[in-house]
């Protein structure tokens, strides 16, 4: 294979959200073509998606020294430094990128990174630059309008959103955002007119749907209201099935593709507990495990589960969930005033606490391996350590849970 073929393979995995596979493809290419800058960039961008910001910075800074003014490198560095809390370095990269890149799509992508880190004024500047470069680039106008709204300038937001619609008359996200904004500004007539222009099958924003139903109050709107009510049920069902939240200009927290491929929910379950104390937290952890690991593991034969997707958010989410799970079990045991070892054993075994602790140990090990710098919330780690100390007496009632507790505790101390 040529270096371009390795790069293409890695890019395909990357675009599909398969960041571990992308990293492996780029690395395999680098083993044969160690100086190829595109492959180095691919490795760095995959590291960013996996939360390995320090490693990504090292690679990108190396490329920056080799090739001054490479926009993609500067964009990647800006994101890394923002994730590491080094805003001044990030803004230095942003300024350099603005000086060398005039493409509207690039400027909009750079603005998105800034926006996601709550740098609304800086993001607005990038969006505005993109709109100036290409007045027909609707996402730049939308982004600028959203930033104006977030920084307390609704008038400018309305104007920018109207420009987005003018640039692309079928840009339904802009209709939705502007319709909601006009509703908040008590311009209900304009809001109704604008939201009503969105085809029913393009209505995705739950807030826009709810407001349309309120605005369709007259007899003349009865049929439209009926269709929107049907659409609301469809959207709610879709959101529930795919675990999508916060729809408007971005979707987040999608289930990993591997989860959707599991044929039998029970056979493919990472966690078998379903009732009793800790059940709700356990169900949330089951979803997190399905995103992180490729398949369930019994931990009885020495095998370790394969991690297919891992980043800072998934790591912190699981550690926080495990802390809640142990606390819920302790409260449940206290509420029943059950102190006998048999009661504790039943509690940990029916709730499948051992599996959650074993998986927690794997996640903690991966955390130490990937995040060389202390970017994981220290208070979260402290709470987990305290929860493990308090949970020791409960876990000791079951040999498997006790072994899992020891494994998790040792992993945290490493």
Buried (B, 14 or more C-beta within 10 A) or exposed (E): EEBEEBBBBBBEBBEEEBBBBBBBBBBBBBEEBEEBBBBBBBBBBBBBBBBBBBBBBEBBBBBBEEEEEBBBBBBBBBBBBBBBEBBEBBBBBBEBBBEEBBEBBBBBBBBBBBBEBEBBEBBBBBBBBBBEBBBEBBBBBBBBBBBBBBBEBBEBBBBBBBBBBBBBEEBBBBBBBBBBBBBEBEBEEBBBEBBBBBEBEBBBBBBBBEBBBEBBEEEEBEEBBEBBBEBBEBBEEEBEEEEBEEBBBEEEEBBBEBBEEBEEEEEBBBBBBBEBBBBEBBBBBBBBBBBBBBEBBEBEEEEEBEBBBBBBEBBBBBBBBBBBBBBBBBEBBEEEEBEEEEBBBBBBBBBBBBBBBBBBBBBBBBBEEBBEEEBBBEEBBEBBEEBBEEBEEBBBBBEBBBBBBBBBBEBBEE
